[in-house]
Amino acid sequence: MEREGSLRIARGVFLEVQRKTDRLWRAVSSLDSLVVDVMQDPRARGLLAEIQIRYGNKFKVGSQSYNGFWHSPSGRNSAEAQVIALAKAQDWLGVVSEGTGKLICLAENVAFISWEEFARRVITQENFGFMFGGG
């Protein structure tokens, strides 16, 4: 998630990335000071519970049914609900996957970008020194 040029990482995302052994973890492991715990923010904690109830299993948009967070490869350990809850509570820009995360952000009126866009911004910042822009 980002706000005004500063990066924040939901604890669930940090832990999910930590379980991996790839380059992403090596890059993120030094950023533990940027980790935000959804349980420390009362509003985000309440939103997290609502989001998990509404979108955890299956949900509908119009007449179309979709699998929720719990049907992702991470299952019930999916951190995307934390990202959306924190982004909504703090008015931050969430970084979510295409598909379920994008649909839920649209339904919950949460500003978001895809992981691909986030990577592009990180690469641009590293190569050219640009700061993160607003979403």
Long-range contacts (C-beta under 8 A, 24 or more apart in sequence): 1-36, 1-83, 1-86, 1-87, 1-90, 1-92, 1-93, 1-94, 1-95, 2-92, 2-93, 2-95, 2-132, 2-135, 3-90, 3-91, 3-92, 3-93, 4-134, 5-131, 5-132, 5-133, 6-132, 7-31, 7-34, 7-132, 8-34, 8-35, 8-36, 8-86, 8-92, 9-34, 9-35, 9-36, 10-35, 10-36, 10-38, 10-79, 10-82, 10-83, 10-86, 11-35, 11-36, 11-37, 11-38, 11-79, 11-82, 12-38, 12-77, 12-78, 12-79, 12-81, 12-82, 12-83, 13-79, 13-82, 13-83, 15-79, 16-74, 16-77, 16-78, 16-79, 36-86, 38-82, 38-85, 38-86, 41-86, 41-89, 41-90, 43-89, 44-85, 44-86, 44-88, 44-89, 44-90, 45-85, 47-84, 47-85, 47-88, 47-89, 48-81, 48-82, 48-85, 51-81, 51-84, 51-85, 51-104, 51-108, 52-81, 55-81, 55-100, 55-104, 55-107, 56-81, 59-104, 61-103, 61-107, 66-100, 66-103, 67-100, 68-100, 69-100, 72-97, 72-100, 80-104, 84-108, 84-110, 84-112, 87-111, 87-112, 93-134, 93-135, 111-135
